[in-house]
Amino acid sequence: MPAPRAIVKWTVIGLIALLVVIQFVPYGRDHTNPTGGKPIRWDSKRTQELMAGACMDCHSNETQWPWYSNVAPVSWLVQKDVDEGRRELNLSTDASEVQEMIEAIDEGSMPPLQYKPLHAGARLSDSEKKELTQGLQATFGGGGG
């Protein structure tokens, strides 16, 4: 039976090899932001700042791709979240679902938990959530776009 030290050594080597190999999987590296869309006329600079910090990476064509979004398997999660976020609501192209976004912010399901640790702007206080939802109402109106 191999010594525990040898098991640890080969486990670490195997994990490193696996991390290197998964870098070649061609998913999670399409860091292009679609062109076009319409500019958003925010009601205030504050609403724009709150949205940029908490929502726009996934819900617009203005995604900021951090360095770790190039490293698998994290890149896979980031790409999946951006794809899903844009599919659900892309404020660069359509604001018809803004009321649902406001409800998600109010109930705490947006921004999602996995986004918050590395994005300080996404960790909204209760007063910031209120500011943001009021700003969204002012920007897009009561029913969205």
N, CA, C and O atoms as a GROMACS GRO file, in nm:
protein
  580
    1MET      N    1   0.085  -0.118   0.000
    1MET     CA    2   0.000   0.000   0.000
    1MET      C    3   0.090   0.125   0.000
    1MET      O    4   0.184   0.132   0.078
    2PRO      N    5   0.060   0.223  -0.089
    2PRO     CA    6   0.143   0.343  -0.098
    2PRO      C    7   0.137   0.423   0.032
    2PRO      O    8   0.037   0.422   0.104
    3ALA      N    9   0.243   0.492   0.058
    3ALA     CA   10   0.250   0.578   0.177
    3ALA      C   11   0.155   0.696   0.160
    3ALA      O   12   0.131   0.740   0.048
    4PRO      N   13   0.100   0.746   0.270
    4PRO     CA   14   0.008   0.861   0.262
    4PRO      C   15   0.070   0.981   0.190
    4PRO      O   16   0.001   1.054   0.119
    5ARG      N   17   0.200   1.000   0.207
    5ARG     CA   18   0.268   1.112   0.141
    5ARG      C   19   0.264   1.095  -0.011
    5ARG      O   20   0.245   1.192  -0.084
    6ALA      N   21   0.282   0.973  -0.059
    6ALA     CA   22   0.277   0.946  -0.203
    6ALA      C   23   0.137   0.967  -0.257
    6ALA      O   24   0.120   1.019  -0.368
    7ILE      N   25   0.036   0.928  -0.180
    7ILE     CA   26  -0.102   0.947  -0.222
    7ILE      C   27  -0.131   1.097  -0.238
    7ILE      O   28  -0.191   1.140  -0.336
    8VAL      N   29  -0.089   1.175  -0.141
    8VAL     CA   30  -0.111   1.320  -0.146
    8VAL      C   31  -0.038   1.379  -0.266
    8VAL      O   32  -0.093   1.462  -0.339
    9LYS      N   33   0.086   1.336  -0.287
    9LYS     CA   34   0.166   1.388  -0.398
    9LYS      C   35   0.097   1.360  -0.531
    9LYS      O   36   0.082   1.451  -0.613
   10TRP      N   37   0.053   1.237  -0.555
   10TRP     CA   38  -0.009   1.202  -0.682
   10TRP      C   39  -0.148   1.264  -0.697
   10TRP      O   40  -0.193   1.292  -0.808
   11THR      N   41  -0.215   1.285  -0.587
   11THR     CA   42  -0.344   1.354  -0.592
   11THR      C   43  -0.325   1.499  -0.634
   11THR      O   44  -0.399   1.550  -0.718
   12VAL      N   45  -0.227   1.566  -0.578
   12VAL     CA   46  -0.197   1.705  -0.614
   12VAL      C   47  -0.154   1.713  -0.760
   12VAL      O   48  -0.200   1.801  -0.833
   13ILE      N   49  -0.066   1.624  -0.802
   13ILE     CA   50  -0.022   1.623  -0.942
   13ILE      C   51  -0.142   1.600  -1.034
   13ILE      O   52  -0.154   1.666  -1.138
   14GLY      N   53  -0.229   1.508  -0.998
   14GLY     CA   54  -0.348   1.481  -1.079
   14GLY      C   55  -0.441   1.601  -1.088
   14GLY      O   56  -0.493   1.632  -1.195
   15LEU      N   57  -0.461   1.670  -0.976
   15LEU     CA   58  -0.546   1.789  -0.976
   15LEU      C   59  -0.487   1.901  -1.061
   15LEU      O   60  -0.559   1.968  -1.135
   16ILE      N   61  -0.358   1.920  -1.051
   16ILE     CA   62  -0.291   2.021  -1.133
   16ILE      C   63  -0.304   1.986  -1.281
   16ILE      O   64  -0.334   2.072  -1.364
   17ALA      N   65  -0.283   1.861  -1.314
   17ALA     CA   66  -0.296   1.817  -1.454
   17ALA      C   67  -0.439   1.839  -1.503
   17ALA      O   68  -0.460   1.884  -1.615
   18LEU      N   69  -0.537   1.807  -1.419
   18LEU     CA   70  -0.676   1.826  -1.455
   18LEU      C   71  -0.707   1.974  -1.479
   18LEU      O   72  -0.775   2.009  -1.576
   19LEU      N   73  -0.657   2.062  -1.393
   19LEU     CA   74  -0.677   2.206  -1.411
   19LEU      C   75  -0.615   2.256  -1.540
   19LEU      O   76  -0.672   2.343  -1.607
   20VAL      N   77  -0.500   2.202  -1.576
   20VAL     CA   78  -0.436   2.242  -1.702
   20VAL      C   79  -0.520   2.193  -1.820
   20VAL      O   80  -0.543   2.268  -1.915
   21VAL      N   81  -0.564   2.070  -1.816
   21VAL     CA   82  -0.640   2.012  -1.927
   21VAL      C   83  -0.772   2.086  -1.948
   21VAL      O   84  -0.811   2.111  -2.062
   22ILE      N   85  -0.842   2.120  -1.840
   22ILE     CA   86  -0.973   2.185  -1.858
   22ILE      C   87  -0.961   2.327  -1.914
   22ILE      O   88  -1.061   2.385  -1.956
   23GLN      N   89  -0.842   2.382  -1.914
   23GLN     CA   90  -0.824   2.515  -1.976
   23GLN      C   91  -0.847   2.510  -2.126
   23GLN      O   92  -0.870   2.613  -2.189
   24PHE      N   93  -0.842   2.392  -2.183
   24PHE     CA   94  -0.860   2.376  -2.328
   24PHE      C   95  -1.005   2.353  -2.368
   24PHE      O   96  -1.034   2.344  -2.487
   25VAL      N   97  -1.096   2.343  -2.272
   25VAL     CA   98  -1.238   2.328  -2.304
   25VAL      C   99  -1.286   2.461  -2.361
   25VAL      O  100  -1.271   2.565  -2.297
   26PRO      N  101  -1.344   2.458  -2.480
   26PRO     CA  102  -1.379   2.583  -2.548
   26PRO      C  103  -1.511   2.645  -2.503
   26PRO      O  104  -1.592   2.685  -2.586
   27TYR      N  105  -1.534   2.654  -2.374
   27TYR     CA  106  -1.653   2.719  -2.322
   27TYR      C  107  -1.610   2.816  -2.212
   27TYR      O  108  -1.519   2.787  -2.135
   28GLY      N  109  -1.676   2.928  -2.206
   28GLY     CA  110  -1.648   3.024  -2.101
   28GLY      C  111  -1.543   3.126  -2.137
   28GLY      O  112  -1.494   3.198  -2.050
   29ARG      N  113  -1.509   3.135  -2.265
   29ARG     CA  114  -1.407   3.232  -2.305
   29ARG      C  115  -1.459   3.330  -2.410
   29ARG      O  116  -1.383   3.413  -2.461
   30ASP      N  117  -1.586   3.323  -2.442
   30ASP     CA  118  -1.645   3.414  -2.540
   30ASP      C  119  -1.680   3.544  -2.469
   30ASP      O  120  -1.796   3.571  -2.438
   31HIS      N  121  -1.579   3.624  -2.445
   31HIS     CA  122  -1.597   3.746  -2.368
   31HIS      C  123  -1.621   3.867  -2.456
   31HIS      O  124  -1.562   3.973  -2.438
   32THR      N  125  -1.709   3.848  -2.550
   32THR     CA  126  -1.747   3.961  -2.632
   32THR      C  127  -1.879   4.014  -2.580
   32THR      O  128  -1.966   3.939  -2.534
   33ASN      N  129  -1.893   4.143  -2.588
   33ASN     CA  130  -2.020   4.205  -2.553
   33ASN      C  131  -2.090   4.239  -2.684
   33ASN      O  132  -2.031   4.304  -2.771
   34PRO      N  133  -2.215   4.196  -2.699
   34PRO     CA  134  -2.286   4.226  -2.823
   34PRO      C  135  -2.288   4.376  -2.850
   34PRO      O  136  -2.297   4.457  -2.758
   35THR      N  137  -2.280   4.410  -2.976
   35THR     CA  138  -2.287   4.551  -3.013
   35THR      C  139  -2.432   4.591  -3.032
   35THR      O  140  -2.522   4.507  -3.035
   36GLY      N  141  -2.451   4.718  -3.043
   36GLY     CA  142  -2.586   4.768  -3.065
   36GLY      C  143  -2.659   4.785  -2.934
   36GLY      O  144  -2.598   4.798  -2.828
   37GLY      N  145  -2.787   4.785  -2.942
   37GLY     CA  146  -2.867   4.810  -2.824
   37GLY      C  147  -2.889   4.959  -2.809
   37GLY      O  148  -2.840   5.040  -2.888
   38LYS      N  149  -2.961   4.994  -2.707
   38LYS     CA  150  -2.991   5.135  -2.686
   38LYS      C  151  -2.927   5.182  -2.556
   38LYS      O  152  -2.924   5.109  -2.457
   39PRO      N  153  -2.877   5.305  -2.557
   39PRO     CA  154  -2.822   5.358  -2.432
   39PRO      C  155  -2.935   5.380  -2.331
   39PRO      O  156  -3.048   5.412  -2.368
   40ILE      N  157  -2.903   5.364  -2.206
   40ILE     CA  158  -3.003   5.382  -2.101
   40ILE      C  159  -2.990   5.523  -2.046
   40ILE      O  160  -2.880   5.568  -2.013
   41ARG      N  161  -3.101   5.591  -2.037
   41ARG     CA  162  -3.103   5.726  -1.980
   41ARG      C  163  -3.144   5.714  -1.834
   41ARG      O  164  -3.263   5.719  -1.800
   42TRP      N  165  -3.044   5.697  -1.749
   42TRP     CA  166  -3.067   5.677  -1.606
   42TRP      C  167  -3.126   5.801  -1.544
   42TRP      O  168  -3.098   5.913  -1.586
   43ASP      N  169  -3.209   5.781  -1.443
   43ASP     CA  170  -3.269   5.895  -1.372
   43ASP      C  171  -3.164   5.970  -1.291
   43ASP      O  172  -3.178   6.090  -1.266
   44SER      N  173  -3.056   5.899  -1.250
   44SER     CA  174  -2.950   5.964  -1.171
   44SER      C  175  -2.821   5.885  -1.184
   44SER      O  176  -2.820   5.768  -1.222
   45LYS      N  177  -2.713   5.951  -1.153
   45LYS     CA  178  -2.582   5.887  -1.151
   45LYS      C  179  -2.580   5.774  -1.047
   45LYS      O  180  -2.516   5.671  -1.068
   46ARG      N  181  -2.649   5.795  -0.936
   46ARG     CA  182  -2.652   5.695  -0.828
   46ARG      C  183  -2.718   5.565  -0.875
   46ARG      O  184  -2.667   5.457  -0.846
   47THR      N  185  -2.830   5.575  -0.947
   47THR     CA  186  -2.895   5.454  -0.999
   47THR      C  187  -2.801   5.382  -1.094
   47THR      O  188  -2.790   5.259  -1.089
   48GLN      N  189  -2.732   5.456  -1.178
   48GLN     CA  190  -2.638   5.397  -1.272
   48GLN      C  191  -2.524   5.326  -1.198
   48GLN      O  192  -2.484   5.216  -1.236
   49GLU      N  193  -2.472   5.388  -1.091
   49GLU     CA  194  -2.365   5.327  -1.012
   49GLU      C  195  -2.412   5.198  -0.944
   49GLU      O  196  -2.341   5.097  -0.946
   50LEU      N  197  -2.530   5.202  -0.884
   50LEU     CA  198  -2.582   5.082  -0.817
   50LEU      C  199  -2.605   4.970  -0.919
   50LEU      O  200  -2.572   4.854  -0.892
   51MET      N  201  -2.660   5.004  -1.034
   51MET     CA  202  -2.684   4.902  -1.137
   51MET      C  203  -2.552   4.846  -1.190
   51MET      O  204  -2.540   4.725  -1.211
   52ALA      N  205  -2.454   4.932  -1.211
   52ALA     CA  206  -2.324   4.885  -1.261
   52ALA      C  207  -2.260   4.788  -1.162
   52ALA      O  208  -2.201   4.688  -1.203
   53GLY      N  209  -2.271   4.816  -1.034
   53GLY     CA  210  -2.208   4.731  -0.933
   53GLY      C  211  -2.282   4.601  -0.907
   53GLY      O  212  -2.220   4.501  -0.872
   54ALA      N  213  -2.414   4.603  -0.924
   54ALA     CA  214  -2.492   4.487  -0.882
   54ALA      C  215  -2.558   4.408  -0.995
   54ALA      O  216  -2.590   4.291  -0.977
   55CYS      N  217  -2.580   4.470  -1.111
   55CYS     CA  218  -2.667   4.405  -1.209
   55CYS      C  219  -2.616   4.402  -1.353
   55CYS      O  220  -2.642   4.304  -1.424
   56MET      N  221  -2.546   4.503  -1.396
   56MET     CA  222  -2.521   4.521  -1.538
   56MET      C  223  -2.425   4.419  -1.598
   56MET      O  224  -2.427   4.398  -1.720
   57ASP      N  225  -2.341   4.355  -1.517
   57ASP     CA  226  -2.252   4.253  -1.573
   57ASP      C  227  -2.330   4.138  -1.636
   57ASP      O  228  -2.285   4.079  -1.735
   58CYS      N  229  -2.445   4.106  -1.580
   58CYS     CA  230  -2.524   3.996  -1.634
   58CYS      C  231  -2.649   4.040  -1.710
   58CYS      O  232  -2.703   3.964  -1.791
   59HIS      N  233  -2.694   4.162  -1.685
   59HIS     CA  234  -2.821   4.205  -1.744
   59HIS      C  235  -2.804   4.320  -1.843
   59HIS      O  236  -2.890   4.408  -1.853
   60SER      N  237  -2.693   4.317  -1.917
   60SER     CA  238  -2.671   4.417  -2.021
   60SER      C  239  -2.564   4.366  -2.117
   60SER      O  240  -2.508   4.258  -2.099
   61ASN      N  241  -2.536   4.446  -2.218
   61ASN     CA  242  -2.426   4.417  -2.309
   61ASN      C  243  -2.298   4.488  -2.264
   61ASN      O  244  -2.205   4.503  -2.343
   62GLU      N  245  -2.294   4.531  -2.138
   62GLU     CA  246  -2.181   4.605  -2.084
   62GLU      C  247  -2.105   4.524  -1.979
   62GLU      O  248  -2.055   4.581  -1.882
   63THR      N  249  -2.095   4.396  -1.999
   63THR     CA  250  -2.029   4.308  -1.902
   63THR      C  251  -1.882   4.343  -1.887
   63THR      O  252  -1.811   4.362  -1.986
   64GLN      N  253  -1.838   4.353  -1.764
   64GLN     CA  254  -1.696   4.368  -1.732
   64GLN      C  255  -1.645   4.228  -1.701
   64GLN      O  256  -1.691   4.164  -1.606
   65TRP      N  257  -1.549   4.180  -1.781
   65TRP     CA  258  -1.499   4.043  -1.767
   65TRP      C  259  -1.373   4.045  -1.680
   65TRP      O  260  -1.267   4.085  -1.729
   66PRO      N  261  -1.382   4.004  -1.553
   66PRO     CA  262  -1.264   4.004  -1.466
   66PRO      C  263  -1.164   3.896  -1.508
   66PRO      O  264  -1.197   3.805  -1.584
   67TRP      N  265  -1.042   3.907  -1.458
   67TRP     CA  266  -0.935   3.814  -1.497
   67TRP      C  267  -0.974   3.669  -1.473
   67TRP      O  268  -0.942   3.583  -1.555
   68TYR      N  269  -1.043   3.641  -1.362
   68TYR     CA  270  -1.074   3.501  -1.329
   68TYR      C  271  -1.179   3.443  -1.424
   68TYR      O  272  -1.203   3.322  -1.422
   69SER      N  273  -1.242   3.526  -1.504
   69SER     CA  274  -1.339   3.473  -1.601
   69SER      C  275  -1.269   3.408  -1.720
   69SER      O  276  -1.334   3.360  -1.813
   70ASN      N  277  -1.136   3.405  -1.716
   70ASN     CA  278  -1.057   3.337  -1.820
   70ASN      C  279  -1.002   3.204  -1.772
   70ASN      O  280  -0.932   3.135  -1.847
   71VAL      N  281  -1.031   3.166  -1.648
   71VAL     CA  282  -0.972   3.046  -1.589
   71VAL      C  283  -1.082   2.945  -1.558
   71VAL      O  284  -1.168   2.968  -1.473
   72ALA      N  285  -1.078   2.832  -1.629
   72ALA     CA  286  -1.175   2.724  -1.604
   72ALA      C  287  -1.141   2.659  -1.470
   72ALA      O  288  -1.023   2.649  -1.436
   73PRO      N  289  -1.238   2.615  -1.396
   73PRO     CA  290  -1.380   2.605  -1.425
   73PRO      C  291  -1.460   2.730  -1.388
   73PRO      O  292  -1.580   2.736  -1.416
   74VAL      N  293  -1.397   2.830  -1.327
   74VAL     CA  294  -1.469   2.952  -1.291
   74VAL      C  295  -1.526   3.019  -1.415
   74VAL      O  296  -1.637   3.073  -1.412
   75SER      N  297  -1.452   3.016  -1.525
   75SER     CA  298  -1.499   3.079  -1.650
   75SER      C  299  -1.631   3.018  -1.696
   75SER      O  300  -1.713   3.087  -1.756
   76TRP      N  301  -1.651   2.891  -1.669
   76TRP     CA  302  -1.775   2.825  -1.709
   76TRP      C  303  -1.894   2.884  -1.633
   76TRP      O  304  -1.999   2.911  -1.691
   77LEU      N  305  -1.876   2.902  -1.503
   77LEU     CA  306  -1.983   2.958  -1.420
   77LEU      C  307  -2.013   3.102  -1.461
   77LEU      O  308  -2.129   3.140  -1.473
   78VAL      N  309  -1.908   3.181  -1.482
   78VAL     CA  310  -1.927   3.321  -1.520
   78VAL      C  311  -2.002   3.329  -1.654
   78VAL      O  312  -2.097   3.405  -1.667
   79GLN      N  313  -1.959   3.251  -1.752
   79GLN     CA  314  -2.024   3.254  -1.884
   79GLN      C  315  -2.170   3.210  -1.872
   79GLN      O  316  -2.258   3.272  -1.933
   80LYS      N  317  -2.196   3.106  -1.796
   80LYS     CA  318  -2.333   3.057  -1.777
   80LYS      C  319  -2.419   3.165  -1.713
   80LYS      O  320  -2.532   3.188  -1.757
   81ASP      N  321  -2.368   3.232  -1.609
   81ASP     CA  322  -2.445   3.336  -1.541
   81ASP      C  323  -2.474   3.453  -1.634
   81ASP      O  324  -2.586   3.505  -1.635
   82VAL      N  325  -2.376   3.496  -1.712
   82VAL     CA  326  -2.398   3.607  -1.805
   82VAL      C  327  -2.498   3.568  -1.913
   82VAL      O  328  -2.588   3.645  -1.945
   83ASP      N  329  -2.482   3.449  -1.969
   83ASP     CA  330  -2.576   3.403  -2.073
   83ASP      C  331  -2.719   3.398  -2.019
   83ASP      O  332  -2.812   3.445  -2.085
   84GLU      N  333  -2.736   3.341  -1.901
   84GLU     CA  334  -2.870   3.331  -1.842
   84GLU      C  335  -2.925   3.468  -1.806
   84GLU      O  336  -3.043   3.496  -1.828
   85GLY      N  337  -2.840   3.553  -1.750
   85GLY     CA  338  -2.884   3.687  -1.712
   85GLY      C  339  -2.931   3.767  -1.832
   85GLY      O  340  -3.036   3.831  -1.827
   86ARG      N  341  -2.855   3.762  -1.940
   86ARG     CA  342  -2.895   3.834  -2.061
   86ARG      C  343  -3.023   3.775  -2.120
   86ARG      O  344  -3.107   3.848  -2.172
   87ARG      N  345  -3.036   3.644  -2.112
   87ARG     CA  346  -3.156   3.578  -2.166
   87ARG      C  347  -3.281   3.620  -2.086
   87ARG      O  348  -3.388   3.642  -2.144
   88GLU      N  349  -3.267   3.630  -1.955
   88GLU     CA  350  -3.381   3.668  -1.870
   88GLU      C  351  -3.417   3.815  -1.886
   88GLU      O  352  -3.534   3.849  -1.899
   89LEU      N  353  -3.315   3.902  -1.885
   89LEU     CA  354  -3.338   4.046  -1.895
   89LEU      C  355  -3.209   4.112  -1.940
   89LEU      O  356  -3.108   4.108  -1.870
   90ASN      N  357  -3.213   4.171  -2.058
   90ASN     CA  358  -3.097   4.245  -2.109
   90ASN      C  359  -3.141   4.389  -2.126
   90ASN      O  360  -3.210   4.423  -2.222
   91LEU      N  361  -3.099   4.474  -2.034
   91LEU     CA  362  -3.142   4.614  -2.036
   91LEU      C  363  -3.086   4.690  -2.156
   91LEU      O  364  -3.135   4.799  -2.187
   92SER      N  365  -2.986   4.636  -2.222
   92SER     CA  366  -2.933   4.701  -2.341
   92SER      C  367  -3.027   4.686  -2.461
   92SER      O  368  -3.020   4.763  -2.557
   93THR      N  369  -3.114   4.588  -2.454
   93THR     CA  370  -3.202   4.564  -2.568
   93THR      C  371  -3.350   4.569  -2.532
   93THR      O  372  -3.433   4.595  -2.620
   94ASP      N  373  -3.385   4.546  -2.406
   94ASP     CA  374  -3.527   4.538  -2.369
   94ASP      C  375  -3.541   4.557  -2.219
   94ASP      O  376  -3.472   4.492  -2.140
   95ALA      N  377  -3.630   4.645  -2.181
   95ALA     CA  378  -3.652   4.670  -2.038
   95ALA      C  379  -3.792   4.628  -1.995
   95ALA      O  380  -3.843   4.676  -1.894
   96SER      N  381  -3.855   4.540  -2.070
   96SER     CA  382  -3.994   4.505  -2.043
   96SER      C  383  -4.013   4.426  -1.914
   96SER      O  384  -4.124   4.420  -1.860
   97GLU      N  385  -3.907   4.366  -1.863
   97GLU     CA  386  -3.919   4.284  -1.742
   97GLU      C  387  -3.859   4.353  -1.618
   97GLU      O  388  -3.825   4.286  -1.520
   98VAL      N  389  -3.848   4.485  -1.622
   98VAL     CA  390  -3.787   4.557  -1.510
   98VAL      C  391  -3.865   4.537  -1.382
   98VAL      O  392  -3.805   4.528  -1.274
   99GLN      N  393  -3.998   4.530  -1.390
   99GLN     CA  394  -4.078   4.512  -1.269
   99GLN      C  395  -4.041   4.380  -1.201
   99GLN      O  396  -4.036   4.373  -1.078
  100GLU      N  397  -4.016   4.276  -1.278
  100GLU     CA  398  -3.972   4.148  -1.219
  100GLU      C  399  -3.835   4.163  -1.154
  100GLU      O  400  -3.809   4.103  -1.049
  101MET      N  401  -3.748   4.242  -1.215
  101MET     CA  402  -3.616   4.267  -1.157
  101MET      C  403  -3.630   4.339  -1.022
  101MET      O  404  -3.562   4.306  -0.926
  102ILE      N  405  -3.718   4.437  -1.018
  102ILE     CA  406  -3.741   4.511  -0.892
  102ILE      C  407  -3.789   4.415  -0.784
  102ILE      O  408  -3.743   4.421  -0.670
  103GLU      N  409  -3.881   4.327  -0.819
  103GLU     CA  410  -3.932   4.229  -0.722
  103GLU      C  411  -3.819   4.136  -0.676
  103GLU      O  412  -3.812   4.102  -0.557
  104ALA      N  413  -3.732   4.095  -0.768
  104ALA     CA  414  -3.621   4.006  -0.731
  104ALA      C  415  -3.523   4.077  -0.637
  104ALA      O  416  -3.470   4.014  -0.545
  105ILE      N  417  -3.499   4.205  -0.660
  105ILE     CA  418  -3.412   4.282  -0.571
  105ILE      C  419  -3.477   4.294  -0.434
  105ILE      O  420  -3.411   4.274  -0.332
  106ASP      N  421  -3.606   4.328  -0.432
  106ASP     CA  422  -3.679   4.343  -0.305
  106ASP      C  423  -3.679   4.215  -0.223
  106ASP      O  424  -3.664   4.219  -0.100
  107GLU      N  425  -3.697   4.101  -0.289
  107GLU     CA  426  -3.704   3.975  -0.213
  107GLU      C  427  -3.566   3.915  -0.185
  107GLU      O  428  -3.555   3.817  -0.111
  108GLY      N  429  -3.461   3.974  -0.244
  108GLY     CA  430  -3.325   3.931  -0.213
  108GLY      C  431  -3.268   3.822  -0.303
  108GLY      O  432  -3.159   3.773  -0.277
  109SER      N  433  -3.340   3.782  -0.408
  109SER     CA  434  -3.286   3.678  -0.496
  109SER      C  435  -3.191   3.734  -0.602
  109SER      O  436  -3.124   3.658  -0.671
  110MET      N  437  -3.187   3.866  -0.615
  110MET     CA  438  -3.092   3.933  -0.704
  110MET      C  439  -3.025   4.045  -0.627
  110MET      O  440  -3.090   4.114  -0.548
  111PRO      N  441  -2.898   4.063  -0.648
  111PRO     CA  442  -2.806   3.980  -0.725
  111PRO      C  443  -2.785   3.845  -0.657
  111PRO      O  444  -2.800   3.833  -0.535
  112PRO      N  445  -2.751   3.743  -0.736
  112PRO     CA  446  -2.738   3.608  -0.680
  112PRO      C  447  -2.619   3.596  -0.584
  112PRO      O  448  -2.521   3.670  -0.593
  113LEU      N  449  -2.631   3.502  -0.495
  113LEU     CA  450  -2.531   3.481  -0.390
  113LEU      C  451  -2.390   3.459  -0.445
  113LEU      O  452  -2.295   3.514  -0.389
  114GLN      N  453  -2.375   3.381  -0.552
  114GLN     CA  454  -2.242   3.351  -0.603
  114GLN      C  455  -2.173   3.473  -0.663
  114GLN      O  456  -2.051   3.471  -0.683
  115TYR      N  457  -2.248   3.579  -0.693
  115TYR     CA  458  -2.191   3.700  -0.751
  115TYR      C  459  -2.133   3.793  -0.644
  115TYR      O  460  -2.040   3.869  -0.671
  116LYS      N  461  -2.186   3.787  -0.526
  116LYS     CA  462  -2.153   3.883  -0.420
  116LYS      C  463  -2.011   3.876  -0.364
  116LYS      O  464  -1.954   3.981  -0.338
  117PRO      N  465  -1.952   3.758  -0.345
  117PRO     CA  466  -1.820   3.756  -0.279
  117PRO      C  467  -1.712   3.838  -0.351
  117PRO      O  468  -1.630   3.902  -0.285
  118LEU      N  469  -1.709   3.837  -0.483
  118LEU     CA  470  -1.605   3.908  -0.556
  118LEU      C  471  -1.650   4.042  -0.613
  118LEU      O  472  -1.574   4.108  -0.684
  119HIS      N  473  -1.772   4.082  -0.582
  119HIS     CA  474  -1.826   4.208  -0.633
  119HIS      C  475  -1.887   4.288  -0.518
  119HIS      O  476  -2.003   4.270  -0.484
  120ALA      N  477  -1.807   4.375  -0.460
  120ALA     CA  478  -1.853   4.453  -0.345
  120ALA      C  479  -1.978   4.534  -0.377
  120ALA      O  480  -2.064   4.551  -0.292
  121GLY      N  481  -1.988   4.583  -0.501
  121GLY     CA  482  -2.104   4.662  -0.541
  121GLY      C  483  -2.233   4.584  -0.543
  121GLY      O  484  -2.341   4.643  -0.548
  122ALA      N  485  -2.224   4.453  -0.540
  122ALA     CA  486  -2.343   4.369  -0.543
  122ALA      C  487  -2.397   4.340  -0.403
  122ALA      O  488  -2.508   4.288  -0.388
  123ARG      N  489  -2.319   4.373  -0.303
  123ARG     CA  490  -2.364   4.351  -0.165
  123ARG      C  491  -2.440   4.476  -0.119
  123ARG      O  492  -2.385   4.562  -0.050
  124LEU      N  493  -2.565   4.482  -0.157
  124LEU     CA  494  -2.647   4.600  -0.132
  124LEU      C  495  -2.709   4.598   0.006
  124LEU      O  496  -2.764   4.496   0.050
  125SER      N  497  -2.701   4.711   0.074
  125SER     CA  498  -2.771   4.726   0.202
  125SER      C  499  -2.920   4.744   0.173
  125SER      O  500  -2.959   4.764   0.058
  126ASP      N  501  -3.001   4.739   0.276
  126ASP     CA  502  -3.145   4.758   0.256
  126ASP      C  503  -3.173   4.896   0.198
  126ASP      O  504  -3.260   4.910   0.112
  127SER      N  505  -3.101   4.998   0.245
  127SER     CA  506  -3.125   5.133   0.193
  127SER      C  507  -3.080   5.143   0.046
  127SER      O  508  -3.143   5.213  -0.032
  128GLU      N  509  -2.972   5.075   0.010
  128GLU     CA  510  -2.927   5.076  -0.129
  128GLU      C  511  -3.027   5.003  -0.220
  128GLU      O  512  -3.052   5.045  -0.333
  129LYS      N  513  -3.083   4.893  -0.169
  129LYS     CA  514  -3.186   4.823  -0.247
  129LYS      C  515  -3.305   4.914  -0.273
  129LYS      O  516  -3.360   4.917  -0.383
  130LYS      N  517  -3.344   4.988  -0.171
  130LYS     CA  518  -3.456   5.081  -0.185
  130LYS      C  519  -3.423   5.190  -0.286
  130LYS      O  520  -3.504   5.224  -0.372
  131GLU      N  521  -3.302   5.247  -0.274
  131GLU     CA  522  -3.256   5.348  -0.370
  131GLU      C  523  -3.259   5.293  -0.512
  131GLU      O  524  -3.306   5.359  -0.605
  132LEU      N  525  -3.208   5.171  -0.527
  132LEU     CA  526  -3.199   5.110  -0.659
  132LEU      C  527  -3.337   5.086  -0.718
  132LEU      O  528  -3.361   5.119  -0.834
  133THR      N  529  -3.428   5.029  -0.641
  133THR     CA  530  -3.560   5.001  -0.695
  133THR      C  531  -3.635   5.130  -0.727
  133THR      O  532  -3.708   5.136  -0.826
  134GLN      N  533  -3.618   5.233  -0.646
  134GLN     CA  534  -3.680   5.362  -0.677
  134GLN      C  535  -3.620   5.422  -0.804
  134GLN      O  536  -3.690   5.479  -0.887
  135GLY      N  537  -3.488   5.408  -0.819
  135GLY     CA  538  -3.421   5.457  -0.939
  135GLY      C  539  -3.466   5.382  -1.063
  135GLY      O  540  -3.482   5.442  -1.169
  136LEU      N  541  -3.485   5.252  -1.051
  136LEU     CA  542  -3.534   5.173  -1.165
  136LEU      C  543  -3.675   5.216  -1.204
  136LEU      O  544  -3.708   5.226  -1.322
  137GLN      N  545  -3.758   5.240  -1.103
  137GLN     CA  546  -3.895   5.288  -1.131
  137GLN      C  547  -3.889   5.422  -1.204
  137GLN      O  548  -3.963   5.445  -1.300
  138ALA      N  549  -3.802   5.511  -1.157
  138ALA     CA  550  -3.790   5.644  -1.218
  138ALA      C  551  -3.732   5.635  -1.360
  138ALA      O  552  -3.773   5.710  -1.448
  139THR      N  553  -3.638   5.545  -1.380
  139THR     CA  554  -3.574   5.532  -1.511
  139THR      C  555  -3.666   5.467  -1.613
  139THR      O  556  -3.678   5.515  -1.725
  140PHE      N  557  -3.730   5.358  -1.574
  140PHE     CA  558  -3.806   5.278  -1.670
  140PHE      C  559  -3.957   5.294  -1.657
  140PHE      O  560  -4.032   5.244  -1.741
  141GLY      N  561  -4.003   5.361  -1.553
  141GLY     CA  562  -4.147   5.377  -1.532
  141GLY      C  563  -4.204   5.259  -1.458
  141GLY      O  564  -4.135   5.159  -1.435
  142GLY      N  565  -4.327   5.271  -1.420
  142GLY     CA  566  -4.393   5.170  -1.337
  142GLY      C  567  -4.398   5.032  -1.397
  142GLY      O  568  -4.388   4.934  -1.324
  143GLY      N  569  -4.414   5.020  -1.528
  143GLY     CA  570  -4.430   4.890  -1.588
  143GLY      C  571  -4.310   4.840  -1.661
  143GLY      O  572  -4.318   4.737  -1.729
  144GLY      N  573  -4.199   4.908  -1.650
  144GLY     CA  574  -4.081   4.864  -1.725
  144GLY      C  575  -4.057   4.954  -1.842
  144GLY      O  576  -4.063   5.076  -1.828
  145GLY      N  577  -4.030   4.896  -1.962
  145GLY     CA  578  -3.991   4.976  -2.077
  145GLY      C  579  -4.106   5.006  -2.159
  145GLY      O  580  -4.092   5.074  -2.262
   0.00000   0.00000   0.00000
